[in-house]
Amino acid sequence: MSKTPRVKVKYVPPSLEAIDLVAKAVCEQLGQENPAFRPPKVVQDLAAFLNLIARIQAQRLNQNSSADQPLDNKAQST
């Protein structure tokens, strides 16, 4: 009986450039209906918030994951 391969997963947040692109796209879309989302300061603040949340989430996932979790290919294929 073969053992299930074990992998150590390290979660990393998206790059600042990727977060900036998302913030710009979101504010551009929202700005079509509400001009309050158009100022660059709003885009910068949203990007900063998303960056903070992404870093917290990556850190939380890294703390909660056990070092050697089995790779579960069956769950991904269903």
N, C-alpha and C positions, 0 to 999 in steps of 0.2 A: 504494500500500500504506500503510495507516494505522499509525501508531506505537501501541504499547501504552501506555496512560496510566501514568504513574509517580506514586507517592505516597510521602510520607515518613511513616512510622509512628512514633509515640512511645508507648511502653508506660508505663502508670502503674499503681501498685498500687491495690487497692481501698481505699475509705475506712476509717478506723478504726472507724466505726460498723458498717460491713458485716462487718469482721473480728470485731468483738465479738459480733455476732449469730451468726456461724458458730461461734465458740468456745462460746457459750452453748448453742447447739443440739447441738453435738457432746458437750459435757459432760453435758447433760441426758439425751441418749440413752445414753451410756456409764454414767451414774450409776444408771440403772435396774438394771443388772447388777452394778455395782461402786460402792459408796458413796464410794470414794476420789476419784471425779471430781466430787463434789458441792460441795466447799468453794469459795467465791468466789476464793480464791487460786489454785486450779487453773485456773479459767476465765480469770483475769487472766494467768497465766503462759502458757497456751495462746494467748491472743490476742496477747500480746507476741511469742511465737515465730512465729506465723503472719504477723504484721506484718513482722518481720525478714526472713522468707523471701520474702514478697511484694516487699519493697523490693529485696532482692538480685536476685531474678529479673527484675524490671522493669529494673533497672540493667544487668544482663547482656544482656538482650534488646536494649536500646537501644545498647549498645556493639557487639554483634555484627551488628546490621542495617545494611546499607549505606544510604546516604542516599536513593537513588533506586531502590528496587526496583520492578520492573514489577508492576502489579496483575494477579494471576492469577485470573481469574474461572472458568476452566475447572477448576482443581483444587478449587475450592469447590463446584462443581455436580455433581461425580461422587460 
